[in-house]
Amino acid sequence: QVQLLESGGGLVQAGGSLRLSCVASGGIFSFNTMGWYRQVAGKQREFVATFTSGGGTMYADSVKGRFTISRANAGNTVYLQMNSLKPEDTAVYYCYLRFRSNDYWGQGTQVTVSS
């Protein structure tokens, strides 16, 4: 059974940093698409950053140069280092994994950036 567990959210002032972690269990996901989305209440969930199945990385334009996605633990742990945070980065951040044509989501972790 695939499960994703996020951690690392919290409250930070604008300009600060946070690092989110996502640990996947139930398989080995070295070559799977795995990354992060975020959602503000009342809005659609939006893409933030991901590892592709080919091992590359992709970022939303809004976070390029500020956020960095990285991987460890044979691909089963994904991090999102968030620097120079802005109030508009406030959202619930969700870890995402695509495995055997199925999509899996974590429970989400709240990130709040105060101005």
Salt bridges, closest charged atoms under 4 A:
GLU46 OE2 - ARG38 NE 2.58
ASP61 OD1 - LYS64 NZ 3.18
ASP89 OD1 - ARG38 NH1 2.96
ASP89 OD2 - ARG66 NH1 2.73
ASP103 OD1 - ARG98 NH1 2.43
